[in-house]
């Protein structure tokens, strides 16, 4: 449990399919170094020295917000926001495409 009373597990109650997506994301992220999960009320922040991503859970997908120092262009990004002179937040929906809700 985090110091704010929220847990990673609480974000996945009734959302077992998205837990598998989240675990895959964590595994891939850890290839680049340590990752600390910081659960908040509506999302889970993924931190190294600072937050580099946020994960909001839905029943059949996660909304992944990636922090960047530049605007990214990709058809997978459905929302980009410049939050300061050198910081951008990019949102992408990640879900299973097979329809099986593995």
MMTF fields as JSON, N, C-alpha, C and O atoms, coordinates in Angstrom:
{
  "mmtfVersion": "1.0.0",
  "mmtfProducer": "UNKNOWN",
  "numBonds": 407,
  "numAtoms": 408,
  "numGroups": 102,
  "numChains": 1,
  "numModels": 1,
  "chainsPerModel": [1],
  "groupsPerChain": [102],
  "chainIdList": ["A"],
  "bondAtomList": [4, 2, 8, 6, 12, 10, 16, 14, 20, 18, 24, 22, 28, 26, 32, 30, 36, 34, 40, 38, 44, 42, 48, 46, 52, 50, 56, 54, 60, 58, 64, 62, 68, 66, 72, 70, 76, 74, 80, 78, 84, 82, 88, 86, 92, 90, 96, 94, 100, 98, 104, 102, 108, 106, 112, 110, 116, 114, 120, 118, 124, 122, 128, 126, 132, 130, 136, 134, 140, 138, 144, 142, 148, 146, 152, 150, 156, 154, 160, 158, 164, 162, 168, 166, 172, 170, 176, 174, 180, 178, 184, 182, 188, 186, 192, 190, 196, 194, 200, 198, 204, 202, 208, 206, 212, 210, 216, 214, 220, 218, 224, 222, 228, 226, 232, 230, 236, 234, 240, 238, 244, 242, 248, 246, 252, 250, 256, 254, 260, 258, 264, 262, 268, 266, 272, 270, 276, 274, 280, 278, 284, 282, 288, 286, 292, 290, 296, 294, 300, 298, 304, 302, 308, 306, 312, 310, 316, 314, 320, 318, 324, 322, 328, 326, 332, 330, 336, 334, 340, 338, 344, 342, 348, 346, 352, 350, 356, 354, 360, 358, 364, 362, 368, 366, 372, 370, 376, 374, 380, 378, 384, 382, 388, 386, 392, 390, 396, 394, 400, 398, 404, 402],
  "bondOrderList": [1, 1, 1, 1, 1, 1, 1, 1, 1, 1, 1, 1, 1, 1, 1, 1, 1, 1, 1, 1, 1, 1, 1, 1, 1, 1, 1, 1, 1, 1, 1, 1, 1, 1, 1, 1, 1, 1, 1, 1, 1, 1, 1, 1, 1, 1, 1, 1, 1, 1, 1, 1, 1, 1, 1, 1, 1, 1, 1, 1, 1, 1, 1, 1, 1, 1, 1, 1, 1, 1, 1, 1, 1, 1, 1, 1, 1, 1, 1, 1, 1, 1, 1, 1, 1, 1, 1, 1, 1, 1, 1, 1, 1, 1, 1, 1, 1, 1, 1, 1, 1],
  "groupList": [{"groupName": "UNK", "atomNameList": ["N", "CA", "C", "O"], "elementList": ["N", "C", "C", "O"], "formalChargeList": [0, 0, 0, 0], "bondAtomList": [1, 0, 2, 1, 3, 2], "bondOrderList": [1, 1, 2], "singleLetterCode": "X", "chemCompType": "L-PEPTIDE LINKING"}],
  "groupTypeList": [0, 0, 0, 0, 0, 0, 0, 0, 0, 0, 0, 0, 0, 0, 0, 0, 0, 0, 0, 0, 0, 0, 0, 0, 0, 0, 0, 0, 0, 0, 0, 0, 0, 0, 0, 0, 0, 0, 0, 0, 0, 0, 0, 0, 0, 0, 0, 0, 0, 0, 0, 0, 0, 0, 0, 0, 0, 0, 0, 0, 0, 0, 0, 0, 0, 0, 0, 0, 0, 0, 0, 0, 0, 0, 0, 0, 0, 0, 0, 0, 0, 0, 0, 0, 0, 0, 0, 0, 0, 0, 0, 0, 0, 0, 0, 0, 0, 0, 0, 0, 0, 0],
  "groupIdList": [1, 2, 3, 4, 5, 6, 7, 8, 9, 10, 11, 12, 13, 14, 15, 16, 17, 18, 19, 20, 21, 22, 23, 24, 25, 26, 27, 28, 29, 30, 31, 32, 33, 34, 35, 36, 37, 38, 39, 40, 41, 42, 43, 44, 45, 46, 47, 48, 49, 50, 51, 52, 53, 54, 55, 56, 57, 58, 59, 60, 61, 62, 63, 64, 65, 66, 67, 68, 69, 70, 71, 72, 73, 74, 75, 76, 77, 78, 79, 80, 81, 82, 83, 84, 85, 86, 87, 88, 89, 90, 91, 92, 93, 94, 95, 96, 97, 98, 99, 100, 101, 102],
  "secStructList": [7, 7, 6, 6, 1, 7, 7, 6, 4, 4, 4, 4, 6, 6, 7, 2, 2, 2, 2, 2, 2, 2, 2, 2, 2, 2, 2, 2, 2, 4, 4, 4, 1, 7, 7, 3, 3, 3, 3, 7, 1, 1, 7, 3, 3, 3, 3, 1, 1, 1, 3, 3, 3, 3, 3, 3, 3, 7, 1, 1, 3, 3, 3, 3, 3, 3, 3, 3, 1, 1, 7, 7, 7, 7, 6, 6, 7, 7, 3, 3, 3, 3, 3, 3, 6, 6, 3, 3, 3, 3, 3, 3, 3, 3, 3, 7, 1, 1, 1, 1, 7, 7],
  "xCoordList": [0.851, 0.0, 0.897, 1.919, 0.508, 1.277, 0.907, -0.039, 1.661, 1.419, 0.076, -0.414, -0.525, -1.81, -3.002, -4.147, -2.75, -3.837, -4.326, -5.186, -3.818, -4.247, -3.262, -2.075, -3.759, -2.899, -3.004, -3.98, -1.985, -2.017, -3.176, -3.904, -3.34, -4.385, -5.783, -6.64, -6.011, -7.343, -7.719, -8.902, -6.732, -7.01, -7.474, -7.995, -7.288, -7.605, -8.775, -9.004, -9.502, -10.68, -11.705, -12.168, -12.054, -13.004, -12.424, -13.168, -11.105, -10.447, -9.263, -8.155, -9.496, -8.419, -7.694, -6.48, -8.42, -7.798, -6.783, -5.723, -7.099, -6.157, -4.937, -3.889, -5.048, -3.896, -2.778, -1.601, -3.134, -2.135, -1.424, -0.215, -2.167, -1.558, -0.583, 0.539, -1.006, -0.178, 1.107, 2.187, 1.004, 2.185, 3.17, 4.382, 2.662, 3.523, 4.225, 5.403, 3.5, 4.077, 5.184, 6.242, 4.951, 5.97, 7.227, 8.348, 7.028, 8.164, 9.003, 10.231, 8.355, 9.07, 9.771, 10.9, 9.117, 9.703, 10.943, 11.895, 10.942, 12.069, 13.324, 14.396, 13.215, 14.401, 15.294, 16.485, 14.712, 15.455, 15.947, 16.615, 15.635, 16.052, 14.947, 13.92, 15.186, 14.202, 12.94, 12.986, 11.823, 10.523, 9.805, 9.668, 9.357, 8.6, 7.147, 6.86, 6.242, 4.809, 4.298, 4.504, 3.635, 3.126, 1.628, 1.229, 0.79, -0.653, -1.241, -0.923, -2.093, -2.833, -4.312, -4.674, -5.166, -6.603, -7.139, -7.925, -6.727, -7.305, -6.31, -6.68, -5.058, -4.053, -2.881, -2.814, -1.973, -0.731, 0.409, 0.526, 1.248, 2.413, 3.556, 3.757, 4.297, 5.5, 6.685, 6.84, 7.515, 8.622, 9.962, 10.103, 10.935, 12.335, 12.912, 12.769, 13.546, 13.92, 12.727, 12.511, 11.963, 10.707, 9.676, 10.005, 8.441, 7.398, 7.677, 7.903, 7.66, 7.844, 6.578, 6.459, 5.628, 4.378, 3.294, 3.57, 2.057, 0.902, -0.022, -0.136, -0.682, -1.584, -2.947, -3.069, -3.964, -5.343, -6.023, -5.965, -6.663, -7.257, -8.71, -9.456, -9.083, -10.46, -10.777, -9.88, -12.022, -12.38, -11.651, -11.239, -11.484, -10.879, -9.628, -9.146, -9.101, -7.911, -7.255, -7.814, -6.073, -5.45, -5.205, -4.99, -5.241, -4.856, -3.445, -3.231, -2.5, -1.094, -0.72, -0.854, -0.253, 0.227, 1.744, 2.282, 2.419, 3.881, 4.364, 3.879, 5.326, 5.934, 7.133, 7.928, 7.266, 8.323, 8.815, 8.126, 10.014, 10.542, 10.245, 10.667, 9.516, 9.166, 7.826, 7.355, 7.225, 5.959, 6.238, 7.141, 5.48, 5.596, 4.463, 3.353, 4.758, 3.742, 3.576, 4.498, 2.401, 2.097, 0.588, -0.143, 0.113, -1.333, -1.842, -3.045, -0.946, -1.343, -1.618, -2.302, -1.098, -1.311, -2.595, -2.713, -3.56, -4.835, -4.954, -5.9, -4.01, -4.036, -2.623, -1.912, -2.214, -0.923, -1.173, -1.999, -0.452, -0.626, 0.74, 1.522, 1.028, 2.258, 1.976, 1.144, 2.671, 2.389, 3.349, 3.074, 4.48, 5.42, 6.291, 6.073, 7.274, 8.106, 8.81, 8.992, 9.199, 9.922, 9.313, 10.029, 8.007, 7.356, 6.043, 5.234, 5.866, 4.644, 4.103, 4.868, 2.791, 2.128, 1.371, 0.605, 1.594, 0.981, 0.15, 0.643, -1.104, -1.998, -2.233, -2.401, -2.241, -2.522, -3.362, -3.132, -4.322, -5.129, -4.476, -4.176, -4.261, -3.64, -4.655, -5.143, -4.969, -5.929, -5.584, -4.783, -6.202, -6.045, -6.764, -7.878, -6.144, -6.766, -7.394, -8.114, -7.136, -7.667, -9.143, -9.808, -9.652, -11.053, -11.31, -12.456, -10.254, -10.435, -10.475, -10.867, -10.085, -9.983, -9.135, -9.428, -8.085, -7.156, -7.102, -6.372],
  "yCoordList": [-1.174, 0.0, 1.238, 1.275, 2.239, 3.477, 4.344, 4.052, 5.405, 6.289, 7.018, 7.547, 7.052, 7.735, 6.794, 7.216, 5.528, 4.582, 3.807, 2.941, 4.077, 3.38, 2.256, 2.359, 1.185, 0.062, -0.213, 0.158, -0.865, -1.29, -2.27, -2.194, -3.18, -4.198, -3.586, -4.109, -2.484, -1.875, -1.35, -1.211, -1.063, -0.584, -1.703, -1.432, -2.95, -4.079, -4.933, -6.014, -4.485, -5.229, -5.268, -4.228, -6.48, -6.654, -6.364, -6.253, -6.239, -5.892, -6.835, -6.382, -8.12, -9.101, -9.056, -9.253, -8.801, -8.765, -7.641, -7.807, -6.508, -5.389, -5.609, -5.012, -6.442, -6.745, -7.391, -7.107, -8.243, -8.895, -7.866, -7.956, -6.908, -5.839, -5.059, -4.773, -4.72, -3.953, -4.712, -4.121, -5.989, -6.794, -6.836, -6.786, -6.925, -6.897, -5.548, -5.483, -4.486, -3.142, -2.999, -2.444, -3.492, -3.429, -4.205, -3.728, -5.386, -6.226, -5.512, -5.513, -4.909, -4.178, -2.947, -2.645, -2.236, -1.024, -1.341, -0.561, -2.46, -2.825, -3.207, -3.341, -3.382, -3.618, -2.382, -2.479, -1.203, 0.047, 0.5, 1.529, -0.237, 0.122, -0.17, -0.761, 0.262, -0.006, 0.816, 1.935, 0.234, 0.886, 0.762, -0.333, 1.891, 1.909, 2.231, 3.217, 1.388, 1.615, 2.539, 2.273, 3.621, 4.611, 4.799, 5.669, 3.985, 4.07, 5.375, 5.808, 5.977, 7.191, 6.845, 5.682, 7.832, 7.583, 7.053, 6.106, 7.649, 7.275, 6.628, 6.257, 6.486, 5.908, 5.365, 5.518, 4.736, 4.236, 4.936, 4.83, 5.65, 6.279, 5.281, 4.55, 5.259, 4.438, 5.39, 6.289, 5.178, 6.091, 5.399, 4.213, 6.155, 5.782, 6.82, 6.667, 7.849, 8.97, 9.906, 10.495, 10.036, 10.788, 9.934, 8.872, 10.392, 9.656, 9.734, 10.815, 8.585, 8.563, 8.106, 8.256, 7.545, 7.085, 6.992, 6.905, 7.014, 6.812, 5.805, 5.758, 5.001, 3.97, 4.137, 4.029, 4.397, 4.438, 3.176, 2.865, 2.448, 1.164, 1.317, 2.13, 0.52, 0.388, -1.11, -1.926, -1.484, -2.912, -3.719, -4.85, -3.161, -3.939, -3.293, -3.721, -2.261, -1.577, -0.772, -0.596, -0.291, 0.693, 1.942, 1.864, 3.081, 4.333, 4.617, 4.875, 4.568, 4.776, 6.206, 6.63, 6.948, 8.314, 8.303, 7.939, 8.702, 8.71, 10.143, 11.016, 10.379, 11.699, 11.778, 10.841, 12.9, 13.055, 14.501, 15.405, 14.705, 16.065, 16.666, 17.782, 15.916, 16.414, 15.841, 14.846, 16.478, 15.989, 14.739, 14.728, 13.716, 12.469, 12.398, 12.868, 11.81, 11.666, 10.189, 9.538, 9.68, 8.282, 8.12, 8.781, 7.244, 6.997, 6.328, 6.335, 5.756, 5.112, 6.121, 5.8, 7.325, 8.362, 9.103, 9.706, 9.057, 9.717, 11.082, 11.818, 11.437, 12.761, 13.148, 12.358, 14.369, 14.923, 16.279, 17.056, 16.552, 17.811, 18.329, 17.597, 19.578, 20.202, 20.767, 21.662, 20.243, 20.638, 21.697, 22.341, 21.883, 22.964, 23.162, 22.516, 24.045, 24.364, 23.133, 23.033, 22.215, 21.035, 19.731, 18.752, 19.712, 18.479, 18.282, 19.198, 17.05, 16.646, 15.387, 14.558, 15.247, 14.021, 13.467, 14.18, 12.185, 11.524, 10.347, 9.515, 10.273, 9.195, 8.201, 8.568, 6.932, 5.856, 4.804, 4.513, 4.245, 3.168, 1.842, 1.598, 0.991, -0.313, -1.376, -1.401, -2.264, -3.336, -4.56, -4.499, -5.682, -6.903, -6.728, -6.205, -7.155, -7.028, -8.331, -8.338, -9.427, -10.712, -10.885, -11.783, -10.029, -10.148, -11.205, -11.432, -11.855, -12.961, -12.515, -13.297, -11.293, -10.781, -11.711, -11.96, -12.218, -13.178, -13.0, -13.72],
  "zCoordList": [0.0, 0.0, 0.0, 0.685, -0.768, -0.801, 0.393, 1.125, 0.572, 1.709, 1.605, 2.602, 0.409, 0.236, 0.415, 0.25, 0.749, 1.004, -0.2, -0.046, -1.395, -2.605, -2.923, -2.616, -3.537, -3.909, -5.403, -6.055, -5.925, -7.322, -7.51, -8.5, -6.569, -6.68, -6.783, -7.496, -6.077, -6.096, -7.488, -7.797, -8.313, -9.669, -10.604, -11.686, -10.19, -11.069, -10.588, -11.13, -9.609, -9.14, -10.274, -10.742, -10.709, -11.808, -13.177, -14.152, -13.269, -14.541, -14.782, -15.07, -14.666, -14.764, -16.105, -16.159, -17.178, -18.506, -18.605, -19.209, -18.02, -18.103, -17.222, -17.467, -16.217, -15.358, -16.185, -15.96, -17.123, -17.981, -18.867, -19.081, -19.37, -20.17, -19.296, -19.714, -18.099, -17.168, -16.823, -16.813, -16.548, -16.209, -17.383, -17.172, -18.608, -19.793, -19.922, -20.272, -19.641, -19.678, -18.635, -18.93, -17.426, -16.378, -16.778, -16.6, -17.311, -17.719, -18.775, -18.696, -19.754, -20.805, -20.238, -20.626, -19.329, -18.739, -17.918, -17.907, -17.241, -16.371, -17.156, -16.566, -18.45, -19.276, -19.304, -19.6, -18.991, -19.039, -17.67, -17.571, -16.621, -15.27, -14.27, -14.603, -13.032, -11.982, -12.214, -12.725, -11.828, -11.955, -10.612, -10.065, -10.098, -8.853, -9.195, -9.874, -8.717, -8.925, -7.823, -6.639, -8.212, -7.261, -7.494, -8.268, -6.828, -7.06, -6.517, -5.41, -7.319, -6.957, -6.968, -7.151, -6.775, -6.73, -8.058, -8.066, -9.188, -10.481, -11.437, -12.552, -11.021, -11.915, -11.11, -9.89, -11.813, -11.23, -11.958, -13.179, -11.216, -11.828, -11.826, -10.856, -12.914, -13.014, -12.927, -13.754, -11.914, -11.633, -11.772, -11.472, -12.229, -12.112, -11.166, -9.953, -11.652, -10.78, -10.638, -9.579, -11.702, -11.702, -12.426, -12.955, -12.45, -13.176, -14.676, -15.219, -15.334, -16.785, -17.504, -18.72, -16.743, -17.358, -16.297, -15.1, -16.767, -15.903, -16.556, -17.781, -15.736, -16.24, -15.581, -14.36, -16.383, -15.906, -16.399, -17.589, -15.505, -15.88, -16.296, -15.75, -17.268, -17.728, -17.753, -17.539, -18.007, -17.994, -19.058, -18.797, -20.253, -21.33, -21.924, -22.972, -21.256, -21.78, -20.677, -19.595, -20.967, -20.098, -20.933, -22.142, -20.28, -20.913, -20.421, -19.236, -21.322, -20.997, -21.339, -22.487, -20.35, -20.561, -20.427, -19.381, -21.481, -21.513, -21.432, -22.152, -20.548, -20.404, -21.334, -21.411, -22.044, -23.036, -23.044, -22.57, -23.588, -23.718, -25.087, -25.388, -25.914, -27.253, -27.682, -27.132, -28.665, -29.222, -30.048, -30.884, -29.815, -30.569, -31.582, -31.331, -32.716, -33.752, -34.078, -34.569, -33.8, -34.069, -34.145, -33.408, -35.031, -35.077, -33.79, -33.528, -32.994, -31.737, -30.628, -29.656, -30.76, -29.752, -30.083, -31.149, -29.164, -29.449, -28.792, -29.073, -27.921, -27.306, -26.902, -26.282, -27.255, -26.838, -26.221, -26.701, -25.155, -24.454, -24.028, -23.421, -24.341, -23.88, -22.494, -22.343, -21.475, -20.101, -19.578, -18.565, -20.265, -19.955, -21.179, -22.204, -21.09, -22.251, -22.825, -24.038, -21.975, -22.462, -21.959, -21.748, -21.769, -21.31, -22.055, -22.2, -22.522, -23.21, -22.554, -22.062, -22.546, -22.113, -23.313, -23.961, -23.604, -24.755, -24.262, -23.501, -24.687, -24.277, -25.403, -26.566, -25.016, -25.951, -25.234, -24.06, -25.934, -25.37, -25.747, -26.915, -24.75, -24.97, -24.579, -23.45, -25.541, -25.257, -26.073, -27.005, -25.708, -26.485, -27.813, -27.854, -28.879, -30.19, -30.665, -31.664, -29.97, -30.413, -30.058, -30.576, -29.179, -28.783, -27.734, -27.345, -27.273, -26.344, -24.89, -24.024, -24.6, -23.219, -22.38, -21.211, -22.989, -22.386, -20.899, -20.217]
}
